[in-house]
Amino acid sequence: MRQTLTPFELRAVIKQTAAYRNARAILAGEWAARAEENPLFQAPITVADLTFARDLQAVDLAAGGLDFNDYGSVQKWIAANRQSLTADDVAWLHQDFD
């Protein structure tokens, strides 16, 4: 796994963009809470959101309850966030364990 952020990711961190806030919400376990606060927020989690969250963890810019390298952690996180995940998200999360 790469240990640096892409230029897009660095810019997102500096500007605190929606992509950055999405990644932080994933790691903080706040995705569902965001949806409850705003009924119009029904966007599913994307592979891009998950990738950014993983990259933030890899460079120690964010910590969270989801350990992308631990199968049990990934399975628990999937179960807790199933309503916000697509089949592609689940496949991406499982790819390192297949």
N, C-alpha and C positions, 0 to 999 in steps of 0.2 A: 504494500500500500504506500502511496506517495505521502511524504511528510511536509509538503508545502501546499499552500492554497493557490488556486489559479488567479490570474489577474481579475477575472470577474468576481471571484469569491472575496478577494481582498477589497475590491471596490465596494462590494455589498456590506462587508463588515464595517468599513469606514463610514459609509453613508447610512448604515442601519436600515437597509432596504427591506422590502417585504420578503424577499428570498431569505435574508438573514434572520428575520423575525420568525419565519416558518421553521427554519432549521433549529432555532433556539426553542421554539414551542415543542418540537418533536422531542428534543433532548430533555426538556424540563417536564414532559408529560402534560403539557397544557393545551394540546391541540383540541381535545374535546371541550375543555373549558372555554376556549375561544369561540367554538361553535355555539355553546349554550348562551354566552353573553350576547351574541349577535346572530339571530335566527337567519339572517341573510348570508352568513358565512357558512356555506355548505360545500366548499371546495374540498375535494379529496386530497390526500397526501400524494405527492408525485415522487417518482424516482429521483428527480432533480433535488427535491427537498431532502430526501433521505441521503443522497450523496453528499450534499452540502453539510448536513448534520454529522455524518461520518468524518468528513474532512476537518470540520471544526474540532471534533474530539481528537483527531490524529495530531493536530498541532497544539493541543492543550488550550484552545480558546474557549472551550465549553465542556462541561461535564454533564452527565445525565444518567438516568436509570437504564438507558438502552446501551448494552455492550454489543456492538456489531460483530464481535469475535466469539461470542458465547451463544451457543445454540439455545440453551435454556432461556437466556435473557431475551433473545430474539423471539422465541415462541411465546413467552409471557407478554411481550410488548405487542405482538400481532394480535393475541387474544383480547387485549385491553383496547386495541384501536381498530378492530376489524371493520367497523362501520365507516371508517375514513380511508380504508385501503382498497386499492384495485388489485386485480390478479397480477398485474405487472409488478406492483410494489412487493407483493408477497414473494413472487419469483425472484426478484432482485435481492430481497432479504435472505432468501434461502440459497442463493447461488454459491456462496463460499462453503456451504455444508453438503452440497450434492456430490 
